[in-house]
Amino acid sequence: MAEADMPEPMIQVRDLHHSYADGAEVVEVLHGIDLQVERGQFVAVMGPSGCGKTTLLHILGLITRPTRAARLRLDGVETTGLGDGARTELRNGQIGMVFQRFNLLPVLSAVDNVKLPLRIRGQSLNGEAESMLEMVGLGAERHRKPGKLSTGQQQRVAIARAMVVGPKLLLADEPTGNLDSENADAILELLTRCHREFGQTIVMVTHDRGVAERADAVLAMKDGRFREC
């Protein structure tokens, strides 16, 4: 295939920096990150707590604006100059996020939590949420609220919510961090299935090498920089 016919990578990042003010001190979190993730690739970013990997994920998810970046393209769109409305539209339309703490609304049932991204987009529901809960093995639990679900079940609901709009990019922040080994294996198998069956591009951050090795590629981060694995 000629270079001109090659699909553009899902993620292109060049010279990405991020810092924040802590009183009079400026804390540097990310130091000149370069990253390219191809479409359909499953990439794990591995590193200890506090190394900057969650900050990177939130920047990729258009939740946090970087302090500076020479390039930050997602799905062919340069995001560095986008306003808040355009960033929100891109995030809601193309990106699904799975958080370590699930971020489910406790007053809503599992199915209503999964429906939230569809409501935000103004889409008709037409059984998508129920179908996604069936896919993650929770069809029978769809009317239960998060407090009546196990931690593993709550993470499955969170994955169903992230997947329900068919995002091109799935970002997972320590998705097994709060789970025992049995539930962690089940969640990793579910993410692998999403990648295999739906062609999802996935970026997952973790501090666990065993978890990271389930991905196609592993990037090691330390002190806000990528290092050799």
C-alpha positions as CSV (number, residue, x, y, z in Angstrom):
1,M,0.0,0.0,0.0
2,A,1.4,3.4,-1.0
3,E,2.1,5.8,1.9
4,A,-0.5,8.2,0.7
5,D,-3.1,5.4,1.0
6,M,-2.2,4.4,4.6
7,P,-4.9,5.3,7.2
8,E,-3.9,8.1,9.5
9,P,-3.1,6.9,13.0
10,M,-5.8,7.2,15.6
11,I,-3.5,9.1,18.0
12,Q,-0.6,11.4,17.1
13,V,1.1,13.3,19.9
14,R,4.3,15.3,19.6
15,D,6.1,17.3,22.3
16,L,3.3,17.1,24.9
17,H,3.9,18.9,28.2
18,H,1.7,19.4,31.2
19,S,2.2,21.1,34.5
20,Y,0.1,22.6,37.3
21,A,0.6,25.2,40.0
22,D,0.9,24.0,43.6
23,G,1.0,27.3,45.5
24,A,4.1,29.1,44.3
25,E,5.6,25.9,42.9
26,V,5.0,24.7,39.3
27,V,4.8,20.9,39.2
28,E,5.9,19.3,35.9
29,V,3.8,16.2,35.2
30,L,4.6,15.4,31.5
31,H,7.8,16.2,29.8
32,G,7.8,16.2,26.0
33,I,5.7,13.1,25.3
34,D,5.7,11.7,21.8
35,L,3.1,9.0,21.0
36,Q,1.6,7.3,18.0
37,V,-1.2,4.7,18.2
38,E,-2.4,3.1,15.0
39,R,-6.1,2.4,14.3
40,G,-7.2,-0.9,15.9
41,Q,-4.1,-1.1,18.1
42,F,-4.3,-2.1,21.8
43,V,-1.6,-0.2,23.7
44,A,-0.8,-0.4,27.4
45,V,1.0,2.4,29.2
46,M,2.7,1.0,32.3
47,G,4.3,2.8,35.2
48,P,4.1,3.4,38.9
49,S,1.6,5.6,40.6
50,G,2.3,9.3,40.1
51,C,4.3,8.9,36.9
52,G,1.8,10.9,34.8
53,K,0.0,8.1,33.0
54,T,-3.5,9.0,34.2
55,T,-2.9,12.7,33.3
56,L,-1.9,11.5,29.8
57,L,-5.1,9.5,29.5
58,H,-7.2,12.4,30.5
59,I,-5.5,14.6,27.9
60,L,-6.1,12.0,25.2
61,G,-9.7,11.8,26.4
62,L,-10.1,15.6,26.0
63,I,-10.9,16.0,29.7
64,T,-7.7,17.9,30.5
65,R,-6.0,20.5,28.3
66,P,-2.3,20.1,28.0
67,T,-0.1,23.0,29.0
68,R,1.7,22.8,25.6
69,A,1.7,20.4,22.6
70,A,3.2,20.7,19.2
71,R,0.6,18.2,17.9
72,L,-2.4,16.3,19.4
73,R,-4.4,14.7,16.7
74,L,-7.3,12.3,17.5
75,D,-9.0,10.4,14.7
76,G,-7.6,12.9,12.2
77,V,-8.6,16.0,14.1
78,E,-6.1,18.4,15.5
79,T,-7.4,19.2,18.9
80,T,-4.9,21.8,20.3
81,G,-7.0,24.7,19.0
82,L,-10.5,23.4,19.6
83,G,-12.9,25.2,21.8
84,D,-14.8,23.5,24.6
85,G,-17.9,22.8,22.6
86,A,-15.9,21.1,19.8
87,R,-13.9,19.1,22.3
88,T,-17.0,17.9,24.0
89,E,-18.6,16.9,20.7
90,L,-15.5,14.9,19.7
91,R,-15.2,13.3,23.1
92,N,-18.9,12.3,23.2
93,G,-18.8,11.0,19.6
94,Q,-15.5,9.2,19.3
95,I,-14.1,8.4,22.8
96,G,-15.2,5.9,25.4
97,M,-13.6,6.0,28.9
98,V,-13.4,3.4,31.6
99,F,-12.4,4.7,35.0
100,Q,-10.7,2.8,37.9
101,R,-13.5,4.0,40.3
102,F,-16.2,3.2,37.8
103,N,-17.9,6.7,38.1
104,L,-21.4,5.2,38.0
105,L,-24.3,7.2,39.3
106,P,-25.6,5.4,42.4
107,V,-29.2,6.5,42.0
108,L,-29.5,5.0,38.6
109,S,-29.9,1.3,37.6
110,A,-27.2,-0.4,35.6
111,V,-29.2,0.0,32.3
112,D,-29.8,3.7,33.0
113,N,-26.1,4.3,33.7
114,V,-25.3,2.7,30.3
115,K,-28.0,4.9,28.6
116,L,-26.4,8.1,29.8
117,P,-24.0,8.6,26.8
118,L,-26.9,8.0,24.5
119,R,-29.0,10.6,26.3
120,I,-26.2,13.1,26.1
121,R,-26.0,12.6,22.3
122,G,-29.8,12.9,22.0
123,Q,-30.1,9.4,20.4
124,S,-33.0,7.1,20.6
125,L,-32.3,4.3,23.0
126,N,-33.8,1.4,21.0
127,G,-32.3,-1.4,23.2
128,E,-28.7,-0.5,22.7
129,A,-28.0,-0.3,26.5
130,E,-29.8,-3.6,27.1
131,S,-27.8,-5.3,24.3
132,M,-24.5,-3.9,25.6
133,L,-25.3,-5.2,29.1
134,E,-26.1,-8.6,27.6
135,M,-22.7,-8.5,25.9
136,V,-20.9,-8.0,29.2
137,G,-22.9,-10.7,30.9
138,L,-25.2,-8.5,33.0
139,G,-28.5,-8.6,31.2
140,A,-30.2,-10.2,34.2
141,E,-28.9,-7.5,36.5
142,R,-29.9,-4.5,34.4
143,H,-32.4,-3.1,36.9
144,R,-30.0,-3.3,39.9
145,K,-28.3,-0.1,41.2
146,P,-24.5,0.0,41.5
147,G,-24.7,-0.5,45.3
148,K,-26.3,-3.9,44.7
149,L,-23.6,-5.1,42.3
150,S,-20.2,-6.5,43.0
151,T,-17.1,-4.5,42.1
152,G,-16.5,-6.7,39.1
153,Q,-20.1,-6.2,37.9
154,Q,-19.8,-2.4,38.4
155,Q,-16.7,-2.4,36.1
156,R,-18.6,-4.4,33.5
157,V,-21.4,-1.7,33.6
158,A,-18.7,0.9,33.2
159,I,-17.3,-0.9,30.1
160,A,-20.8,-1.2,28.7
161,R,-21.4,2.5,29.2
162,A,-18.1,3.3,27.5
163,M,-18.9,1.0,24.5
164,V,-22.6,1.8,24.0
165,V,-22.0,4.7,21.5
166,G,-19.6,2.6,19.4
167,P,-16.5,4.8,20.1
168,K,-13.5,4.5,17.8
169,L,-11.2,5.0,20.8
170,L,-11.5,3.3,24.2
171,L,-9.4,4.7,27.1
172,A,-9.1,2.6,30.2
173,D,-7.6,4.0,33.4
174,E,-6.4,1.1,35.7
175,P,-9.5,-0.9,34.8
176,T,-8.5,-3.8,37.0
177,G,-7.0,-1.8,39.8
178,N,-9.9,-2.3,42.3
179,L,-10.5,-6.0,41.4
180,D,-9.4,-9.3,42.7
181,S,-7.5,-11.6,40.3
182,E,-10.5,-13.5,39.0
183,N,-12.5,-10.4,38.2
184,A,-9.4,-8.7,36.8
185,D,-8.9,-11.6,34.3
186,A,-12.6,-11.3,33.3
187,I,-12.3,-7.6,32.7
188,L,-9.2,-8.0,30.6
189,E,-10.8,-10.8,28.6
190,L,-13.8,-8.4,28.0
191,L,-11.5,-5.6,26.8
192,T,-9.7,-8.0,24.5
193,R,-13.0,-9.1,23.1
194,C,-14.0,-5.5,22.4
195,H,-10.6,-5.0,20.6
196,R,-11.0,-8.2,18.6
197,E,-14.7,-8.1,17.7
198,F,-15.3,-4.4,17.3
199,G,-11.9,-3.2,16.1
200,Q,-11.6,-0.8,18.9
201,T,-8.4,1.2,19.4
202,I,-7.6,0.9,23.1
203,V,-5.1,2.7,25.3
204,M,-5.0,1.3,28.8
205,V,-2.9,2.5,31.7
206,T,-1.8,0.1,34.4
207,H,1.0,-0.4,37.0
208,D,0.8,-4.2,36.6
209,R,3.1,-5.8,34.0
210,G,0.9,-8.9,33.8
211,V,-2.1,-6.7,32.8
212,A,0.0,-4.7,30.4
213,E,1.2,-7.8,28.5
214,R,-2.4,-8.5,27.3
215,A,-2.0,-5.6,24.9
216,D,-0.4,-5.5,21.5
217,A,2.3,-3.0,22.6
218,V,3.6,-1.9,26.0
219,L,5.0,1.6,26.7
220,A,6.8,2.3,30.0
221,M,6.4,5.6,31.7
222,K,8.5,7.0,34.5
223,D,8.6,10.6,35.9
224,G,6.4,11.9,33.0
225,R,8.5,10.4,30.2
226,F,8.4,7.2,28.2
227,R,11.3,4.9,28.9
228,E,12.6,1.6,27.5
229,C,10.6,-1.4,28.8
